[in-house]
């Protein structure tokens, strides 16, 4: 039994570092955009397209890969995904044609999209109860760390070795992960993955949307990540135009949000075994809503107050993703790959929609009103969806599971 637990912990950290690598590959790219533009002699719009294409492919692949994991198993998806990532990274490093570069980026996105999905799905399979929540906290913590350090690494490596250096390093890490996962990742059990995931794909996803808990979490996830990215893209405009801060210094003001998000994942790991999921759900949603409203009130008044509200928002963003992931895996034991895939797809969709729609809102009304409405909207939605989700019977079931 001790050997089984130690093997589970080894698999946990292997898949979590694989997910960390996927997030690293996504975020390490931003600082080298000017180098990409100069190297390929393309417009800014085309360079931005390489970012958007990566996000779109990543989102779509969540749905496709989630169903494949449930029907065919995770190991084949994992190994194929890492192979595709390695090959595409090499392609990005050696090509001199921008069209081919875009194609390789799409392949890289499709391959790396499997890694966070498989990590969350595997955690749901290996762990139960409080251990599952703690493992989800570890998973989310590594995903939170990657966006904080990736731009720094990207700028350093890109400055020293060009954009090619970044992709060669990503290829090398992919090969290491390929060998490690080939050795440690377990073979799929037909009785767990394939036989329990019966029916067609559409029926599979229909069961997720018609499930009340799944419906609530997907809805709130879209809205929350919509707001999160609306704040992210508005910050540089606010800091440079309203506070007249240099772009280089403005980047440092993202630290309260990034560091507090990491702190939030640590907090979730420590308290999820002591506090019921329904209590965490209520508390974290309240903190998120309040911090958004406070950001609306303070962002144009004081940098210090704004930093404090961003830190509060970051804590909620550190708690909520692993919380929602744990709730999803608890609810969908037999088709968790599809459920986590849909959860990730909804999150990415919210990320993509947030900057575009919020930009429109900010042209229609003052920023104070825009973010206040977003915060109040999230609070109202959380309140309206809460009663049917946490009925007395549901709370009793969760309490027994928690114990």
Secondary structure in CASP SS format (residue, H / E / C, confidence):
PFRMAT SS
TARGET T0000
AUTHOR 0000-0000-0000
METHOD secondary structure of the structure
MODEL  1
X C 1.00
X H 1.00
X H 1.00
X H 1.00
X H 1.00
X H 1.00
X H 1.00
X H 1.00
X H 1.00
X H 1.00
X H 1.00
X H 1.00
X H 1.00
X H 1.00
X H 1.00
X H 1.00
X H 1.00
X H 1.00
X H 1.00
X H 1.00
X H 1.00
X H 1.00
X H 1.00
X H 1.00
X H 1.00
X H 1.00
X H 1.00
X C 1.00
X C 1.00
X H 1.00
X H 1.00
X H 1.00
X H 1.00
X H 1.00
X H 1.00
X H 1.00
X H 1.00
X H 1.00
X H 1.00
X H 1.00
X C 1.00
X C 1.00
X C 1.00
X H 1.00
X H 1.00
X H 1.00
X H 1.00
X H 1.00
X H 1.00
X H 1.00
X H 1.00
X H 1.00
X H 1.00
X H 1.00
X H 1.00
X H 1.00
X H 1.00
X H 1.00
X H 1.00
X H 1.00
X H 1.00
X H 1.00
X H 1.00
X H 1.00
X H 1.00
X H 1.00
X H 1.00
X H 1.00
X H 1.00
X H 1.00
X H 1.00
X H 1.00
X C 1.00
X H 1.00
X H 1.00
X H 1.00
X H 1.00
X H 1.00
X H 1.00
X H 1.00
X H 1.00
X H 1.00
X H 1.00
X H 1.00
X H 1.00
X H 1.00
X H 1.00
X H 1.00
X H 1.00
X H 1.00
X H 1.00
X H 1.00
X H 1.00
X H 1.00
X C 1.00
X C 1.00
X C 1.00
X H 1.00
X H 1.00
X H 1.00
X H 1.00
X H 1.00
X H 1.00
X H 1.00
X H 1.00
X H 1.00
X H 1.00
X H 1.00
X H 1.00
X H 1.00
X H 1.00
X H 1.00
X H 1.00
X H 1.00
X H 1.00
X H 1.00
X H 1.00
X H 1.00
X H 1.00
X H 1.00
X H 1.00
X H 1.00
X H 1.00
X H 1.00
X H 1.00
X H 1.00
X C 1.00
X C 1.00
X H 1.00
X H 1.00
X H 1.00
X H 1.00
X H 1.00
X H 1.00
X H 1.00
X H 1.00
X H 1.00
X H 1.00
X H 1.00
X H 1.00
X H 1.00
X H 1.00
X H 1.00
X H 1.00
X H 1.00
X H 1.00
X H 1.00
X H 1.00
X H 1.00
X H 1.00
X H 1.00
X H 1.00
X H 1.00
X H 1.00
X H 1.00
X H 1.00
X H 1.00
X H 1.00
X H 1.00
X H 1.00
X H 1.00
X H 1.00
X H 1.00
X H 1.00
X H 1.00
X H 1.00
X H 1.00
X H 1.00
X H 1.00
X H 1.00
X H 1.00
X H 1.00
X H 1.00
X H 1.00
X H 1.00
X H 1.00
X H 1.00
X H 1.00
X H 1.00
X H 1.00
X H 1.00
X H 1.00
X H 1.00
X H 1.00
X C 1.00
X C 1.00
X C 1.00
X C 1.00
X C 1.00
X C 1.00
X C 1.00
X C 1.00
X C 1.00
X C 1.00
X C 1.00
X C 1.00
X C 1.00
X C 1.00
X C 1.00
X C 1.00
X H 1.00
X H 1.00
X H 1.00
X H 1.00
X H 1.00
X H 1.00
X H 1.00
X H 1.00
X H 1.00
X H 1.00
X C 1.00
X H 1.00
X H 1.00
X H 1.00
X H 1.00
X H 1.00
X H 1.00
X H 1.00
X H 1.00
X H 1.00
X H 1.00
X H 1.00
X H 1.00
X H 1.00
X H 1.00
X H 1.00
X H 1.00
X H 1.00
X H 1.00
X H 1.00
X H 1.00
X H 1.00
X H 1.00
X H 1.00
X H 1.00
X H 1.00
X H 1.00
X H 1.00
X H 1.00
X H 1.00
X H 1.00
X H 1.00
X C 1.00
X C 1.00
X C 1.00
X C 1.00
X H 1.00
X H 1.00
X H 1.00
X H 1.00
X H 1.00
X H 1.00
X H 1.00
X H 1.00
X H 1.00
X H 1.00
X H 1.00
X H 1.00
X H 1.00
X H 1.00
X H 1.00
X H 1.00
X H 1.00
X H 1.00
X H 1.00
X H 1.00
X H 1.00
X H 1.00
X H 1.00
X H 1.00
X H 1.00
X C 1.00
X C 1.00
X C 1.00
X C 1.00
X C 1.00
X H 1.00
X H 1.00
X H 1.00
X H 1.00
X H 1.00
X H 1.00
X H 1.00
X H 1.00
X H 1.00
X H 1.00
X H 1.00
X H 1.00
X H 1.00
X H 1.00
X H 1.00
X H 1.00
X H 1.00
X H 1.00
X H 1.00
X H 1.00
X H 1.00
X H 1.00
X C 1.00
X C 1.00
X C 1.00
X C 1.00
X H 1.00
X H 1.00
X H 1.00
X H 1.00
X H 1.00
X H 1.00
X H 1.00
X H 1.00
X H 1.00
X H 1.00
X H 1.00
X H 1.00
X H 1.00
X H 1.00
X H 1.00
X H 1.00
X H 1.00
X H 1.00
X H 1.00
X H 1.00
X H 1.00
X H 1.00
X H 1.00
X H 1.00
X H 1.00
X H 1.00
X H 1.00
X H 1.00
X H 1.00
X C 1.00
X C 1.00
X C 1.00
X C 1.00
X H 1.00
X H 1.00
X H 1.00
X H 1.00
X H 1.00
X H 1.00
X H 1.00
X H 1.00
X H 1.00
X H 1.00
X H 1.00
X H 1.00
X H 1.00
X H 1.00
X H 1.00
X H 1.00
X H 1.00
X H 1.00
X H 1.00
X H 1.00
X H 1.00
X H 1.00
X H 1.00
X H 1.00
X H 1.00
X H 1.00
X H 1.00
X H 1.00
X H 1.00
X C 1.00
X C 1.00
X H 1.00
X H 1.00
X H 1.00
X H 1.00
X H 1.00
X H 1.00
X H 1.00
X H 1.00
X H 1.00
X H 1.00
X H 1.00
X H 1.00
X H 1.00
X H 1.00
X H 1.00
X H 1.00
X H 1.00
X H 1.00
X H 1.00
X H 1.00
X H 1.00
X H 1.00
X H 1.00
X C 1.00
X C 1.00
X H 1.00
X H 1.00
X H 1.00
X H 1.00
X H 1.00
X H 1.00
X H 1.00
X H 1.00
X H 1.00
X H 1.00
X H 1.00
X C 1.00
END
